[in-house]
């Protein structure tokens, strides 16, 4: 069978869970499908380095940016005529060959759950694209059981129409230090490079309201009111309503203990996790929560929300709290930062938890979904 992959996000300069998913999954998926006897074509609007796919896929560069999926990719599909199209992001060409089967990933529907937390333009586009893909894809992939439930709720697809395939994480980069000497050296370099101290409460994610950063700051202030010397480090990239969050930070009495790091290189994240005493992700809603796995794999204890996909992914290897309760977040911080036994137990549980997640497994399960739709050669 001839299988097409949408590789447009490989050219993205964004750094978020979706782009990590695409970069880690597609090369692995192409190799698995090629080895199973399928012909694989990767479509993109920008050049892809030859070593990304090697000989596992044909690369079809179809130039164009604006509404690329709905225009340029749509025309290319009529020309190339693949049997199936896999879209790792939640969109699908509305106009496509009638006999083309489609498998698409929906990462989250948070814009429907918390619409007020999104800019109106982003909300409109997300609603439109997601509705089209949810109603038109032959088979959908959800990245968590929570996301599958939301797809069923909002778009009335049956459970059999939606496969759950978890993310993996980069096992080479996100790992515990091999020795105290390595950790000391790496952490020292990270502290110097970013002018940050130790004893850190770490957040990694987009600067946007859904991430609940303002309430995290409130909880940090409650904890700091007891005179503790902890520091809050927010590692962030793209986002929206960032000015509201920055204004909240600047008004904090703990301002000198709050550090915002923007556009941090991927290779530096490991050192930031090693430098942290606790990792916190208390979002109002997440479709998965990839930084939780990264933190656990690095040996950093996790405090997270007791709802949505975060509870599903972190499970009992974390302290889970109500993300709407600043006092609960503060108490969770205190528990991890002051109770060495709790911290040790969380670290060990985190190592056990991440064993079940890998990008290889993600690719294998995604390939099974695709082959279940097109049939094996």
C-alpha positions in Angstrom: 0.0 0.0 0.0 1.0 3.6 -0.6 0.9 5.6 2.7 1.4 9.4 2.8 2.6 11.2 6.0 2.0 14.9 6.7 5.5 16.1 7.6 4.7 19.8 7.5 5.3 20.3 11.2 8.9 19.0 10.9 9.7 22.5 9.6 8.1 24.3 12.5 10.2 26.5 14.7 7.8 26.0 17.6 8.8 23.9 20.6 5.9 22.2 22.2 4.5 18.7 22.8 3.0 18.5 19.3 6.1 19.3 17.4 8.2 16.9 19.6 5.6 14.2 18.8 5.9 14.8 15.0 9.7 14.9 15.1 10.0 11.7 17.2 7.2 9.7 15.6 7.4 10.2 11.9 10.9 8.9 11.1 10.2 5.8 13.3 6.8 5.3 11.7 8.2 5.6 8.2 10.8 2.9 8.9 8.2 0.5 10.3 5.9 0.9 7.4 8.7 0.6 4.9 9.9 -2.6 6.5 6.3 -4.0 6.4 6.4 -3.5 2.6 4.5 -0.3 2.2 5.6 2.6 0.0 5.9 5.8 2.1 5.7 9.4 0.9 6.3 12.3 3.3 4.7 15.6 2.2 6.1 18.9 3.4 6.1 22.6 2.4 9.8 22.9 3.3 13.0 20.8 2.8 13.7 18.0 5.1 17.3 16.9 6.0 18.0 13.7 4.1 19.1 11.9 7.3 15.7 12.3 8.9 14.1 9.6 6.9 17.0 8.1 5.0 15.7 5.5 2.5 12.5 4.8 4.4 10.4 7.4 2.6 10.1 9.5 -0.5 10.1 13.2 0.2 7.6 15.3 -1.7 8.2 19.0 -1.2 5.0 21.0 -2.1 5.8 24.7 -1.6 3.3 27.0 0.0 2.4 28.2 3.5 -1.1 29.7 3.8 -3.6 27.0 4.6 -1.2 24.5 3.1 -3.1 21.4 4.2 -6.3 22.6 2.6 -4.8 23.9 -0.7 -1.3 22.6 -1.6 -1.5 19.2 0.1 -5.0 18.7 -1.2 -3.9 19.1 -4.8 -0.9 16.9 -4.3 -3.0 14.1 -3.0 -5.0 14.0 -6.2 -1.7 14.0 -8.2 0.1 11.3 -6.2 -2.9 9.2 -5.2 -1.8 7.4 -2.0 -4.1 4.8 -0.4 -3.9 6.4 3.1 -2.9 9.7 4.6 -1.7 10.0 8.2 -1.9 13.4 9.8 0.0 13.7 13.1 -1.8 17.1 13.8 -5.5 17.6 14.1 -6.4 18.7 10.6 -7.3 17.1 7.3 -7.8 18.3 3.7 -11.5 18.9 3.3 -11.1 18.3 -0.5 -9.3 15.0 -1.2 -9.7 11.9 -3.3 -12.9 10.0 -2.4 -11.2 6.7 -1.9 -8.4 8.1 0.3 -8.4 6.7 3.8 -7.4 9.0 6.6 -5.9 8.4 10.1 -5.3 11.5 12.1 -4.2 12.4 15.7 -6.2 14.6 17.9 -4.0 15.9 20.8 -6.6 17.7 22.9 -9.8 19.6 22.8 -9.0 22.0 25.5 -10.2 24.9 23.4 -13.7 23.4 23.8 -13.4 22.7 27.5 -11.9 26.1 28.4 -12.8 28.4 25.5 -12.2 31.6 27.4 -8.5 30.7 27.9 -7.9 31.0 24.1 -7.7 33.9 21.8 -10.8 34.1 19.6 -8.9 33.7 16.3 -7.0 30.6 17.6 -10.2 29.2 19.1 -12.1 29.6 15.7 -9.4 27.9 13.7 -9.0 25.1 16.2 -12.7 24.5 16.3 -13.0 24.4 12.6 -10.0 22.2 11.9 -10.7 19.8 14.7 -14.4 19.4 13.7 -13.4 18.6 10.1 -10.8 16.0 11.1 -13.0 14.5 13.8 -15.9 14.0 11.4 -14.0 13.0 8.3 -11.1 10.8 9.4 -11.5 7.1 8.8 -9.8 6.4 12.2 -8.7 8.8 14.9 -5.8 8.5 17.3 -6.1 10.1 20.8 -2.9 10.5 22.9 -4.7 9.6 26.1 -7.9 8.0 27.4 -9.0 11.4 28.6 -8.6 12.8 25.0 -10.6 9.9 23.6 -13.4 10.6 26.0 -13.5 14.3 25.0 -13.6 13.3 21.3 -16.5 11.0 21.9 -18.3 13.7 24.0 -17.9 16.6 21.6 -17.9 14.8 18.2 -20.0 11.7 18.9 -17.4 9.3 17.4 -17.6 5.8 18.8 -14.9 4.3 21.0 -14.0 1.8 18.2 -13.3 4.8 15.9 -10.6 6.1 18.2 -7.4 4.3 19.2 -5.4 5.5 22.2 -1.6 5.7 21.5 0.6 7.3 24.2 3.6 9.5 23.6 7.1 8.4 24.4 10.0 10.5 25.6 13.6 11.0 24.5 15.4 8.3 26.5 18.9 9.5 25.4 18.4 13.1 26.7 16.1 12.6 29.6 17.8 10.3 32.1 19.3 10.5 35.6 23.0 11.5 35.8 25.4 8.7 35.6 27.4 10.1 38.6 27.4 13.0 41.1 30.3 14.4 39.2 28.2 14.6 36.0 25.3 16.2 37.7 27.4 18.7 39.5 29.2 19.8 36.3 26.0 20.0 34.2 24.0 21.8 36.9 26.8 24.3 37.5 26.9 25.1 33.8 23.1 25.5 33.7 23.1 27.8 36.7 25.8 30.0 35.2 24.3 30.0 31.7 20.9 31.1 32.8 21.8 33.0 36.0 19.5 30.8 38.1 20.1 29.3 41.6 19.4 25.9 43.0 16.4 24.7 45.2 14.2 25.2 42.2 10.4 24.7 41.6 10.4 24.1 37.8 7.7 24.6 35.2 8.2 23.7 31.5 5.4 24.7 29.1 3.8 27.3 27.0 3.1 30.7 28.5 -0.8 30.6 28.3 -3.7 30.7 30.7 -4.6 27.0 30.4 -1.2 26.2 32.0 -2.5 27.8 35.3 0.8 29.7 35.8 -0.8 32.5 37.7 -2.2 30.1 40.3 1.2 28.4 40.4 2.7 31.8 41.3 0.1 32.3 43.9 0.9 28.9 45.5 4.6 29.7 45.3 4.0 32.9 47.2 2.0 31.1 49.9 4.9 28.7 50.3 7.5 31.6 50.3 5.5 33.4 53.0 7.0 30.9 55.4 10.4 32.2 54.7 11.7 29.3 52.6 14.5 29.9 50.1 13.0 28.2 47.1 13.0 29.7 43.6 10.5 29.4 40.8 11.9 28.8 37.3 9.4 29.1 34.4 10.8 27.6 31.1 8.5 28.7 28.3 8.3 29.2 24.5 5.3 30.1 22.4 2.1 31.2 24.1 -0.7 33.7 24.3 -1.9 36.3 26.8 1.7 36.2 28.0 1.5 39.9 29.1 -1.1 39.0 31.7 1.2 36.4 33.2 4.3 38.6 33.1 2.3 41.4 34.8 1.4 38.9 37.6 5.0 38.0 38.0 6.2 41.6 38.2 3.6 42.3 40.9 4.8 39.4 43.1 6.5 40.1 46.4 8.7 37.0 45.5 9.7 38.6 42.1 13.5 38.2 42.9 12.9 34.5 43.3 11.0 34.0 40.0 13.0 33.4 36.8 11.5 33.3 33.3 13.6 31.5 30.7 12.4 31.8 27.1 13.2 29.7 24.1 15.6 27.4 25.9 17.5 24.9 23.6 16.2 21.4 23.8 19.6 20.1 24.9 19.5 22.2 28.0 16.3 20.8 29.4 18.0 17.8 31.1 20.2 20.1 33.1 17.2 22.2 34.2 15.4 19.1 35.4 18.5 17.9 37.3 18.7 21.4 38.9 15.1 21.2 40.1 13.9 20.0 43.5 10.4 19.5 42.1 8.7 19.8 38.7 5.2 21.3 38.7 2.6 21.0 35.9 -0.8 22.0 37.3 -2.6 22.8 34.1 -6.3 23.1 34.0 -6.4 20.7 31.2 -3.9 18.7 29.1 -4.2 16.1 26.3 -1.1 14.3 27.5 1.6 16.2 29.5 5.0 15.2 28.0 7.2 17.2 30.5 5.9 14.9 33.3 7.7 12.0 31.6 10.8 14.0 31.0 11.0 15.1 34.6 10.4 11.6 36.0 13.0 10.2 33.7 15.5 12.7 35.0 14.8 11.8 38.6 12.8 14.9 39.4 9.7 14.5 41.7 6.4 15.6 40.1 3.5 17.7 41.4 0.6 17.8 39.0 -3.2 18.1 38.6 -5.5 15.4 39.7 -7.6 15.7 36.5 -7.6 15.3 32.7 -4.7 13.4 31.1 -2.2 14.6 33.7 -3.6 12.2 36.4 -3.7 9.5 33.8 -0.1 9.9 32.8 1.5 10.7 36.2 -0.7 8.2 38.0 0.6 7.2 41.4 4.2 8.4 40.7 3.3 11.9 41.6 1.5 14.1 44.2 -1.7 15.1 42.5 -3.8 18.1 43.6 -6.8 20.2 42.6 -5.4 22.7 40.1 -8.0 25.3 41.1 -6.8 25.3 44.7 -3.7 27.5 45.4 -3.4 26.2 48.9 -3.4 22.6 47.7 -0.6 23.4 45.3 1.4 25.2 48.0 0.9 22.2 50.4 2.1 19.9 47.6 5.2 21.9 47.2 5.9 21.9 50.9 5.4 18.1 51.1 8.0 17.5 48.4 10.5 20.2 49.3 10.6 19.4 53.0 9.9 15.7 53.3 13.0 13.8 52.0 11.2 10.4 52.3 8.3 11.5 50.1 10.8 13.0 47.6 12.7 9.7 47.4 9.6 7.7 47.0 8.4 9.9 44.2 11.7 9.7 42.3 11.7 5.9 42.5 8.1 5.7 41.4 8.8 8.1 38.6 11.5 5.8 37.2 9.2 2.9 37.3 6.4 4.8 35.6 8.3 6.0 32.6 9.4 2.5 31.7 6.0 1.9 30.0 6.5 4.9 27.6 8.7 5.1 24.5 8.6 6.6 21.0 9.4 3.2 19.5 6.3 1.8 21.2 4.3 4.9 20.0 5.4 4.3 16.4 4.7 0.6 16.5 1.2 1.1 17.8 0.5 3.9 15.3 1.6 1.6 12.5 -0.8 -1.0 13.7 -3.6 1.5 13.6 -2.7 2.5 10.0 -2.3 -1.1 8.9 -5.7 -1.9 10.5 -7.2 0.7 8.2 -5.4 -0.1 4.9 -4.8 -3.8 5.4 -1.5 -5.5 5.3 0.3 -6.2 2.0 
